Amino acid sequence: MGVETARTHLGITVSYWSSLDAIKNWKRNSEHRIAQKKGREMWYSSYRIRIAKVEHDYGF
């Protein structure tokens, strides 16, 4: 559904999905699994994944 990214000293990427099943399917995607492995080997010493439900989204 979408992705937002911010980078300074700390990087954060937020991705939006239509359902938990959609998240699970992406996690099992073979190309994504290869990218995850490369990320762990080359760039990231650690990372955290949080799954949350957006109840409201509004702005000015």
PQR file with spaces between the fields and no chain letter, atoms N, CA, C, O and H, PARSE charges and radii, in Angstrom:
ATOM       1  N    MET     1       0.808   -1.189    0.000 -0.4000 1.5000
ATOM       2  CA   MET     1       0.000    0.000    0.000 -0.0000 2.0000
ATOM       3  C    MET     1       0.858    1.262    0.000  0.5500 1.7000
ATOM       4  O    MET     1       0.415    2.313   -0.465 -0.5500 1.4000
ATOM       5  N    GLY     2       2.083    1.166    0.519 -0.4000 1.5000
ATOM       6  CA   GLY     2       2.948    2.331    0.526 -0.0000 2.0000
ATOM       7  C    GLY     2       4.148    2.133    1.420  0.5500 1.7000
ATOM       8  O    GLY     2       4.189    1.216    2.240 -0.5500 1.4000
ATOM       9  H    GLY     2       2.443    0.313    0.896  0.4000 1.0000
ATOM      10  N    VAL     3       5.140    3.020    1.249 -0.4000 1.5000
ATOM      11  CA   VAL     3       6.376    2.978    2.028 -0.0000 2.0000
ATOM      12  C    VAL     3       6.806    4.403    2.314  0.5500 1.7000
ATOM      13  O    VAL     3       6.703    5.276    1.452 -0.5500 1.4000
ATOM      14  H    VAL     3       5.107    3.765    0.583  0.4000 1.0000
ATOM      15  N    GLU     4       7.295    4.640    3.543 -0.4000 1.5000
ATOM      16  CA   GLU     4       7.878    5.921    3.929 -0.0000 2.0000
ATOM      17  C    GLU     4       9.237    5.638    4.556  0.5500 1.7000
ATOM      18  O    GLU     4       9.372    4.698    5.340 -0.5500 1.4000
ATOM      19  H    GLU     4       7.379    3.930    4.243  0.4000 1.0000
ATOM      20  N    THR     5      10.244    6.440    4.219 -0.4000 1.5000
ATOM      21  CA   THR     5      11.595    6.229    4.720 -0.0000 2.0000
ATOM      22  C    THR     5      12.189    7.543    5.181  0.5500 1.7000
ATOM      23  O    THR     5      11.972    8.583    4.559 -0.5500 1.4000
ATOM      24  H    THR     5      10.134    7.202    3.582  0.4000 1.0000
ATOM      25  N    ALA     6      12.949    7.498    6.286 -0.4000 1.5000
ATOM      26  CA   ALA     6      13.697    8.656    6.779 -0.0000 2.0000
ATOM      27  C    ALA     6      15.088    8.181    7.184  0.5500 1.7000
ATOM      28  O    ALA     6      15.235    7.119    7.788 -0.5500 1.4000
ATOM      29  H    ALA     6      13.126    6.654    6.792  0.4000 1.0000
ATOM      30  N    ARG     7      16.095    8.959    6.855 -0.4000 1.5000
ATOM      31  CA   ARG     7      17.480    8.594    7.168 -0.0000 2.0000
ATOM      32  C    ARG     7      18.252    9.800    7.693  0.5500 1.7000
ATOM      33  O    ARG     7      18.253   10.863    7.071 -0.5500 1.4000
ATOM      34  H    ARG     7      15.976    9.822    6.364  0.4000 1.0000
ATOM      35  N    THR     8      18.901    9.632    8.829 -0.4000 1.5000
ATOM      36  CA   THR     8      19.914   10.553    9.343 -0.0000 2.0000
ATOM      37  C    THR     8      20.954    9.656    9.985  0.5500 1.7000
ATOM      38  O    THR     8      21.574    8.838    9.305 -0.5500 1.4000
ATOM      39  H    THR     8      18.900    8.769    9.334  0.4000 1.0000
ATOM      40  N    HIS     9      21.152    9.799   11.286 -0.4000 1.5000
ATOM      41  CA   HIS     9      22.027    8.855   11.993 -0.0000 2.0000
ATOM      42  C    HIS     9      21.304    7.530   12.220  0.5500 1.7000
ATOM      43  O    HIS     9      21.924    6.472   12.336 -0.5500 1.4000
ATOM      44  H    HIS     9      20.648   10.463   11.838  0.4000 1.0000
ATOM      45  N    LEU    10      20.001    7.617   12.280 -0.4000 1.5000
ATOM      46  CA   LEU    10      19.138    6.445   12.459 -0.0000 2.0000
ATOM      47  C    LEU    10      18.217    6.362   11.260  0.5500 1.7000
ATOM      48  O    LEU    10      17.668    7.376   10.829 -0.5500 1.4000
ATOM      49  H    LEU    10      19.497    8.476   12.186  0.4000 1.0000
ATOM      50  N    GLY    11      18.045    5.192   10.725 -0.4000 1.5000
ATOM      51  CA   GLY    11      17.148    5.030    9.587 -0.0000 2.0000
ATOM      52  C    GLY    11      15.866    4.338   10.008  0.5500 1.7000
ATOM      53  O    GLY    11      15.868    3.463   10.874 -0.5500 1.4000
ATOM      54  H    GLY    11      18.492    4.368   11.075  0.4000 1.0000
ATOM      55  N    ILE    12      14.788    4.738    9.389 -0.4000 1.5000
ATOM      56  CA   ILE    12      13.506    4.094    9.654 -0.0000 2.0000
ATOM      57  C    ILE    12      12.738    3.968    8.338  0.5500 1.7000
ATOM      58  O    ILE    12      12.691    4.903    7.538 -0.5500 1.4000
ATOM      59  H    ILE    12      14.786    5.448    8.685  0.4000 1.0000
ATOM      60  N    THR    13      12.155    2.826    8.136 -0.4000 1.5000
ATOM      61  CA   THR    13      11.280    2.597    6.985 -0.0000 2.0000
ATOM      62  C    THR    13       9.972    2.032    7.501  0.5500 1.7000
ATOM      63  O    THR    13       9.960    1.068    8.266 -0.5500 1.4000
ATOM      64  H    THR    13      12.193    2.066    8.786  0.4000 1.0000
ATOM      65  N    VAL    14       8.882    2.631    7.084 -0.4000 1.5000
ATOM      66  CA   VAL    14       7.549    2.171    7.463 -0.0000 2.0000
ATOM      67  C    VAL    14       6.854    1.709    6.192  0.5500 1.7000
ATOM      68  O    VAL    14       6.764    2.461    5.222 -0.5500 1.4000
ATOM      69  H    VAL    14       8.892    3.414    6.463  0.4000 1.0000
ATOM      70  N    SER    15       6.369    0.488    6.194 -0.4000 1.5000
ATOM      71  CA   SER    15       5.607   -0.004    5.051 -0.0000 2.0000
ATOM      72  C    SER    15       4.186   -0.301    5.503  0.5500 1.7000
ATOM      73  O    SER    15       3.950   -0.741    6.628 -0.5500 1.4000
ATOM      74  H    SER    15       6.442   -0.122    6.983  0.4000 1.0000
ATOM      75  N    TYR    16       3.255   -0.053    4.607 -0.4000 1.5000
ATOM      76  CA   TYR    16       1.836   -0.213    4.910 -0.0000 2.0000
ATOM      77  C    TYR    16       1.273   -1.371    4.087  0.5500 1.7000
ATOM      78  O    TYR    16       1.517   -1.476    2.885 -0.5500 1.4000
ATOM      79  H    TYR    16       3.447    0.304    3.692  0.4000 1.0000
ATOM      80  N    TRP    17       0.523   -2.226    4.754 -0.4000 1.5000
ATOM      81  CA   TRP    17      -0.017   -3.427    4.137 -0.0000 2.0000
ATOM      82  C    TRP    17      -1.514   -3.509    4.386  0.5500 1.7000
ATOM      83  O    TRP    17      -2.015   -2.955    5.365 -0.5500 1.4000
ATOM      84  H    TRP    17       0.325   -2.141    5.731  0.4000 1.0000
ATOM      85  N    SER    18      -2.218   -4.185    3.521 -0.4000 1.5000
ATOM      86  CA   SER    18      -3.674   -4.282    3.627 -0.0000 2.0000
ATOM      87  C    SER    18      -4.123   -5.293    4.685  0.5500 1.7000
ATOM      88  O    SER    18      -5.250   -5.221    5.173 -0.5500 1.4000
ATOM      89  H    SER    18      -1.812   -4.635    2.725  0.4000 1.0000
ATOM      90  N    SER    19      -3.235   -6.239    5.041 -0.4000 1.5000
ATOM      91  CA   SER    19      -3.627   -7.278    5.998 -0.0000 2.0000
ATOM      92  C    SER    19      -2.390   -7.982    6.545  0.5500 1.7000
ATOM      93  O    SER    19      -1.294   -7.853    5.999 -0.5500 1.4000
ATOM      94  H    SER    19      -2.319   -6.297    4.645  0.4000 1.0000
ATOM      95  N    LEU    20      -2.580   -8.719    7.619 -0.4000 1.5000
ATOM      96  CA   LEU    20      -1.486   -9.535    8.157 -0.0000 2.0000
ATOM      97  C    LEU    20      -1.067  -10.616    7.158  0.5500 1.7000
ATOM      98  O    LEU    20       0.113  -10.950    7.064 -0.5500 1.4000
ATOM      99  H    LEU    20      -3.470   -8.823    8.062  0.4000 1.0000
ATOM     100  N    ASP    21      -2.028  -11.159    6.415 -0.4000 1.5000
ATOM     101  CA   ASP    21      -1.691  -12.162    5.400 -0.0000 2.0000
ATOM     102  C    ASP    21      -0.785  -11.576    4.326  0.5500 1.7000
ATOM     103  O    ASP    21       0.127  -12.249    3.847 -0.5500 1.4000
ATOM     104  H    ASP    21      -2.988  -10.887    6.491  0.4000 1.0000
ATOM     105  N    ALA    22      -1.029  -10.328    3.945 -0.4000 1.5000
ATOM     106  CA   ALA    22      -0.176   -9.673    2.944 -0.0000 2.0000
ATOM     107  C    ALA    22       1.258   -9.539    3.473  0.5500 1.7000
ATOM     108  O    ALA    22       2.215   -9.723    2.721 -0.5500 1.4000
ATOM     109  H    ALA    22      -1.770   -9.780    4.334  0.4000 1.0000
ATOM     110  N    ILE    23       1.405   -9.223    4.756 -0.4000 1.5000
ATOM     111  CA   ILE    23       2.739   -9.130    5.378 -0.0000 2.0000
ATOM     112  C    ILE    23       3.417  -10.493    5.356  0.5500 1.7000
ATOM     113  O    ILE    23       4.588  -10.607    4.994 -0.5500 1.4000
ATOM     114  H    ILE    23       0.628   -9.073    5.367  0.4000 1.0000
ATOM     115  N    LYS    24       2.678  -11.523    5.744 -0.4000 1.5000
ATOM     116  CA   LYS    24       3.238  -12.881    5.773 -0.0000 2.0000
ATOM     117  C    LYS    24       3.674  -13.329    4.379  0.5500 1.7000
ATOM     118  O    LYS    24       4.719  -13.962    4.226 -0.5500 1.4000
ATOM     119  H    LYS    24       1.727  -11.431    6.039  0.4000 1.0000
ATOM     120  N    ASN    25       2.878  -13.003    3.370 -0.4000 1.5000
ATOM     121  CA   ASN    25       3.236  -13.372    1.995 -0.0000 2.0000
ATOM     122  C    ASN    25       4.505  -12.665    1.551  0.5500 1.7000
ATOM     123  O    ASN    25       5.347  -13.282    0.898 -0.5500 1.4000
ATOM     124  H    ASN    25       2.029  -12.489    3.495  0.4000 1.0000
ATOM     125  N    TRP    26       4.669  -11.398    1.884 -0.4000 1.5000
ATOM     126  CA   TRP    26       5.884  -10.659    1.531 -0.0000 2.0000
ATOM     127  C    TRP    26       7.095  -11.261    2.243  0.5500 1.7000
ATOM     128  O    TRP    26       8.166  -11.384    1.648 -0.5500 1.4000
ATOM     129  H    TRP    26       3.985  -10.897    2.414  0.4000 1.0000
ATOM     130  N    LYS    27       6.931  -11.633    3.503 -0.4000 1.5000
ATOM     131  CA   LYS    27       8.031  -12.226    4.264 -0.0000 2.0000
ATOM     132  C    LYS    27       8.510  -13.527    3.619  0.5500 1.7000
ATOM     133  O    LYS    27       9.688  -13.871    3.711 -0.5500 1.4000
ATOM     134  H    LYS    27       6.061  -11.533    3.986  0.4000 1.0000
ATOM     135  N    ARG    28       7.596  -14.249    2.968 -0.4000 1.5000
ATOM     136  CA   ARG    28       7.954  -15.521    2.318 -0.0000 2.0000
ATOM     137  C    ARG    28       8.443  -15.345    0.879  0.5500 1.7000
ATOM     138  O    ARG    28       8.916  -16.309    0.276 -0.5500 1.4000
ATOM     139  H    ARG    28       6.639  -13.969    2.893  0.4000 1.0000
ATOM     140  N    ASN    29       8.340  -14.141    0.318 -0.4000 1.5000
ATOM     141  CA   ASN    29       8.733  -13.876   -1.065 -0.0000 2.0000
ATOM     142  C    ASN    29      10.226  -14.162   -1.251  0.5500 1.7000
ATOM     143  O    ASN    29      11.051  -13.668   -0.483 -0.5500 1.4000
ATOM     144  H    ASN    29       7.956  -13.359    0.809  0.4000 1.0000
ATOM     145  N    SER    30      10.575  -14.958   -2.266 -0.4000 1.5000
ATOM     146  CA   SER    30      11.963  -15.403   -2.437 -0.0000 2.0000
ATOM     147  C    SER    30      12.918  -14.242   -2.710  0.5500 1.7000
ATOM     148  O    SER    30      14.030  -14.239   -2.183 -0.5500 1.4000
ATOM     149  H    SER    30       9.904  -15.360   -2.890  0.4000 1.0000
ATOM     150  N    GLU    31      12.524  -13.265   -3.509 -0.4000 1.5000
ATOM     151  CA   GLU    31      13.400  -12.114   -3.771 -0.0000 2.0000
ATOM     152  C    GLU    31      13.603  -11.291   -2.507  0.5500 1.7000
ATOM     153  O    GLU    31      14.703  -10.798   -2.257 -0.5500 1.4000
ATOM     154  H    GLU    31      11.620  -13.267   -3.937  0.4000 1.0000
ATOM     155  N    HIS    32      12.562  -11.142   -1.720 -0.4000 1.5000
ATOM     156  CA   HIS    32      12.672  -10.395   -0.468 -0.0000 2.0000
ATOM     157  C    HIS    32      13.591  -11.119    0.507  0.5500 1.7000
ATOM     158  O    HIS    32      14.375  -10.477    1.205 -0.5500 1.4000
ATOM     159  H    HIS    32      11.668  -11.542   -1.924  0.4000 1.0000
ATOM     160  N    ARG    33      13.507  -12.434    0.565 -0.4000 1.5000
ATOM     161  CA   ARG    33      14.373  -13.209    1.458 -0.0000 2.0000
ATOM     162  C    ARG    33      15.846  -13.048    1.075  0.5500 1.7000
ATOM     163  O    ARG    33      16.706  -12.968    1.952 -0.5500 1.4000
ATOM     164  H    ARG    33      12.870  -12.955   -0.002  0.4000 1.0000
ATOM     165  N    ILE    34      16.141  -13.001   -0.220 -0.4000 1.5000
ATOM     166  CA   ILE    34      17.519  -12.777   -0.679 -0.0000 2.0000
ATOM     167  C    ILE    34      17.984  -11.382   -0.264  0.5500 1.7000
ATOM     168  O    ILE    34      19.110  -11.219    0.206 -0.5500 1.4000
ATOM     169  H    ILE    34      15.442  -13.067   -0.932  0.4000 1.0000
ATOM     170  N    ALA    35      17.125  -10.376   -0.434 -0.4000 1.5000
ATOM     171  CA   ALA    35      17.469   -9.005   -0.039 -0.0000 2.0000
ATOM     172  C    ALA    35      17.696   -8.917    1.470  0.5500 1.7000
ATOM     173  O    ALA    35      18.615   -8.228    1.912 -0.5500 1.4000
ATOM     174  H    ALA    35      16.210  -10.508   -0.816  0.4000 1.0000
ATOM     175  N    GLN    36      16.883   -9.597    2.257 -0.4000 1.5000
ATOM     176  CA   GLN    36      17.070   -9.606    3.710 -0.0000 2.0000
ATOM     177  C    GLN    36      18.432  -10.191    4.084  0.5500 1.7000
ATOM     178  O    GLN    36      19.144   -9.638    4.923 -0.5500 1.4000
ATOM     179  H    GLN    36      16.136  -10.157    1.897  0.4000 1.0000
ATOM     180  N    LYS    37      18.781  -11.290    3.467 -0.4000 1.5000
ATOM     181  CA   LYS    37      20.064  -11.945    3.751 -0.0000 2.0000
ATOM     182  C    LYS    37      21.218  -11.012    3.410  0.5500 1.7000
ATOM     183  O    LYS    37      22.160  -10.876    4.190 -0.5500 1.4000
ATOM     184  H    LYS    37      18.203  -11.739    2.786  0.4000 1.0000
ATOM     185  N    LYS    38      21.147  -10.373    2.254 -0.4000 1.5000
ATOM     186  CA   LYS    38      22.187   -9.437    1.835 -0.0000 2.0000
ATOM     187  C    LYS    38      22.280   -8.266    2.815  0.5500 1.7000
ATOM     188  O    LYS    38      23.377   -7.835    3.167 -0.5500 1.4000
ATOM     189  H    LYS    38      20.381  -10.483    1.620  0.4000 1.0000
ATOM     190  N    GLY    39      21.143   -7.760    3.247 -0.4000 1.5000
ATOM     191  CA   GLY    39      21.120   -6.662    4.210 -0.0000 2.0000
ATOM     192  C    GLY    39      21.796   -7.033    5.513  0.5500 1.7000
ATOM     193  O    GLY    39      22.571   -6.247    6.057 -0.5500 1.4000
ATOM     194  H    GLY    39      20.251   -8.110    2.961  0.4000 1.0000
ATOM     195  N    ARG    40      21.512   -8.217    6.018 -0.4000 1.5000
ATOM     196  CA   ARG    40      22.137   -8.665    7.272 -0.0000 2.0000
ATOM     197  C    ARG    40      23.646   -8.844    7.099  0.5500 1.7000
ATOM     198  O    ARG    40      24.413   -8.526    8.008 -0.5500 1.4000
ATOM     199  H    ARG    40      20.883   -8.856    5.576  0.4000 1.0000
ATOM     200  N    GLU    41      24.068   -9.339    5.967 -0.4000 1.5000
ATOM     201  CA   GLU    41      25.495   -9.604    5.740 -0.0000 2.0000
ATOM     202  C    GLU    41      26.291   -8.329    5.454  0.5500 1.7000
ATOM     203  O    GLU    41      27.453   -8.228    5.846 -0.5500 1.4000
ATOM     204  H    GLU    41      23.445   -9.598    5.229  0.4000 1.0000
ATOM     205  N    MET    42      25.674   -7.355    4.774 -0.4000 1.5000
ATOM     206  CA   MET    42      26.437   -6.211    4.281 -0.0000 2.0000
ATOM     207  C    MET    42      26.211   -4.899    5.043  0.5500 1.7000
ATOM     208  O    MET    42      27.145   -4.109    5.186 -0.5500 1.4000
ATOM     209  H    MET    42      24.730   -7.437    4.456  0.4000 1.0000
ATOM     210  N    TRP    43      24.991   -4.653    5.534 -0.4000 1.5000
ATOM     211  CA   TRP    43      24.696   -3.312    6.026 -0.0000 2.0000
ATOM     212  C    TRP    43      24.237   -3.236    7.467  0.5500 1.7000
ATOM     213  O    TRP    43      24.583   -2.281    8.163 -0.5500 1.4000
ATOM     214  H    TRP    43      24.233   -5.294    5.417  0.4000 1.0000
ATOM     215  N    TYR    44      23.484   -4.192    7.936 -0.4000 1.5000
ATOM     216  CA   TYR    44      22.838   -4.050    9.236 -0.0000 2.0000
ATOM     217  C    TYR    44      23.448   -4.977   10.279  0.5500 1.7000
ATOM     218  O    TYR    44      23.562   -6.184   10.068 -0.5500 1.4000
ATOM     219  H    TYR    44      23.203   -4.968    7.371  0.4000 1.0000
ATOM     220  N    SER    45      23.837   -4.391   11.407 -0.4000 1.5000
ATOM     221  CA   SER    45      24.288   -5.228   12.521 -0.0000 2.0000
ATOM     222  C    SER    45      23.085   -5.664   13.358  0.5500 1.7000
ATOM     223  O    SER    45      23.135   -6.670   14.066 -0.5500 1.4000
ATOM     224  H    SER    45      23.744   -3.410   11.579  0.4000 1.0000
ATOM     225  N    SER    46      22.004   -4.889   13.263 -0.4000 1.5000
ATOM     226  CA   SER    46      20.760   -5.256   13.944 -0.0000 2.0000
ATOM     227  C    SER    46      19.605   -4.494   13.301  0.5500 1.7000
ATOM     228  O    SER    46      19.810   -3.497   12.608 -0.5500 1.4000
ATOM     229  H    SER    46      21.963   -4.072   12.688  0.4000 1.0000
ATOM     230  N    TYR    47      18.409   -4.972   13.539 -0.4000 1.5000
ATOM     231  CA   TYR    47      17.215   -4.269   13.088 -0.0000 2.0000
ATOM     232  C    TYR    47      16.038   -4.744   13.930  0.5500 1.7000
ATOM     233  O    TYR    47      16.125   -5.763   14.614 -0.5500 1.4000
ATOM     234  H    TYR    47      18.242   -5.782   14.102  0.4000 1.0000
ATOM     235  N    ARG    48      14.952   -4.009   13.877 -0.4000 1.5000
ATOM     236  CA   ARG    48      13.746   -4.353   14.627 -0.0000 2.0000
ATOM     237  C    ARG    48      12.550   -4.212   13.694  0.5500 1.7000
ATOM     238  O    ARG    48      12.468   -3.274   12.901 -0.5500 1.4000
ATOM     239  H    ARG    48      14.881   -3.180   13.321  0.4000 1.0000
ATOM     240  N    ILE    49      11.640   -5.146   13.804 -0.4000 1.5000
ATOM     241  CA   ILE    49      10.400   -5.104   13.031 -0.0000 2.0000
ATOM     242  C    ILE    49       9.251   -4.965   14.020  0.5500 1.7000
ATOM     243  O    ILE    49       9.162   -5.703   15.001 -0.5500 1.4000
ATOM     244  H    ILE    49      11.707   -5.908   14.449  0.4000 1.0000
ATOM     245  N    ARG    50       8.381   -4.011   13.745 -0.4000 1.5000
ATOM     246  CA   ARG    50       7.178   -3.824   14.551 -0.0000 2.0000
ATOM     247  C    ARG    50       5.980   -3.897   13.622  0.5500 1.7000
ATOM     248  O    ARG    50       5.993   -3.327   12.531 -0.5500 1.4000
ATOM     249  H    ARG    50       8.454   -3.411   12.948  0.4000 1.0000
ATOM     250  N    ILE    51       4.947   -4.598   14.056 -0.4000 1.5000
ATOM     251  CA   ILE    51       3.707   -4.657   13.296 -0.0000 2.0000
ATOM     252  C    ILE    51       2.647   -3.957   14.148  0.5500 1.7000
ATOM     253  O    ILE    51       2.398   -4.332   15.294 -0.5500 1.4000
ATOM     254  H    ILE    51       4.936   -5.061   14.942  0.4000 1.0000
ATOM     255  N    ALA    52       2.042   -2.949   13.568 -0.4000 1.5000
ATOM     256  CA   ALA    52       1.049   -2.161   14.295 -0.0000 2.0000
ATOM     257  C    ALA    52      -0.125   -1.842   13.375  0.5500 1.7000
ATOM     258  O    ALA    52       0.014   -1.827   12.151 -0.5500 1.4000
ATOM     259  H    ALA    52       2.244   -2.644   12.637  0.4000 1.0000
ATOM     260  N    LYS    53      -1.245   -1.596   13.963 -0.4000 1.5000
ATOM     261  CA   LYS    53      -2.441   -1.242   13.206 -0.0000 2.0000
ATOM     262  C    LYS    53      -2.624    0.274   13.258  0.5500 1.7000
ATOM     263  O    LYS    53      -2.604    0.864   14.337 -0.5500 1.4000
ATOM     264  H    LYS    53      -1.358   -1.608   14.956  0.4000 1.0000
ATOM     265  N    VAL    54      -2.800    0.900   12.105 -0.4000 1.5000
ATOM     266  CA   VAL    54      -3.067    2.330   12.039 -0.0000 2.0000
ATOM     267  C    VAL    54      -4.570    2.522   12.196  0.5500 1.7000
ATOM     268  O    VAL    54      -5.355    2.076   11.359 -0.5500 1.4000
ATOM     269  H    VAL    54      -2.816    0.420   11.228  0.4000 1.0000
ATOM     270  N    GLU    55      -4.957    3.188   13.270 -0.4000 1.5000
ATOM     271  CA   GLU    55      -6.377    3.423   13.526 -0.0000 2.0000
ATOM     272  C    GLU    55      -6.871    4.696   12.831  0.5500 1.7000
ATOM     273  O    GLU    55      -7.996    4.739   12.333 -0.5500 1.4000
ATOM     274  H    GLU    55      -4.319    3.550   13.950  0.4000 1.0000
ATOM     275  N    HIS    56      -6.037    5.715   12.802 -0.4000 1.5000
ATOM     276  CA   HIS    56      -6.390    6.986   12.173 -0.0000 2.0000
ATOM     277  C    HIS    56      -5.146    7.559   11.519  0.5500 1.7000
ATOM     278  O    HIS    56      -4.033    7.351   12.002 -0.5500 1.4000
ATOM     279  H    HIS    56      -5.123    5.679   13.207  0.4000 1.0000
ATOM     280  N    ASP    57      -5.332    8.271   10.431 -0.4000 1.5000
ATOM     281  CA   ASP    57      -4.236    8.965    9.752 -0.0000 2.0000
ATOM     282  C    ASP    57      -4.779   10.289    9.243  0.5500 1.7000
ATOM     283  O    ASP    57      -5.691   10.317    8.416 -0.5500 1.4000
ATOM     284  H    ASP    57      -6.236    8.440   10.039  0.4000 1.0000
ATOM     285  N    TYR    58      -4.223   11.377    9.734 -0.4000 1.5000
ATOM     286  CA   TYR    58      -4.675   12.685    9.284 -0.0000 2.0000
ATOM     287  C    TYR    58      -3.509   13.658    9.342  0.5500 1.7000
ATOM     288  O    TYR    58      -2.506   13.391   10.004 -0.5500 1.4000
ATOM     289  H    TYR    58      -3.483   11.355   10.406  0.4000 1.0000
ATOM     290  N    GLY    59      -3.632   14.755    8.670 -0.4000 1.5000
ATOM     291  CA   GLY    59      -2.553   15.737    8.643 -0.0000 2.0000
ATOM     292  C    GLY    59      -3.085   17.117    8.317  0.5500 1.7000
ATOM     293  O    GLY    59      -4.287   17.312    8.135 -0.5500 1.4000
ATOM     294  H    GLY    59      -4.446   14.973    8.131  0.4000 1.0000
ATOM     295  N    PHE    60      -2.192   18.049    8.248 -0.4000 1.5000
ATOM     296  CA   PHE    60      -2.522   19.434    7.962 -0.0000 2.0000
ATOM     297  C    PHE    60      -1.919   19.820    6.642  0.5500 1.7000
ATOM     298  O    PHE    60      -2.074   20.959    6.201 -0.5500 1.4000
ATOM     299  H    PHE    60      -1.216   17.891    8.395  0.4000 1.0000
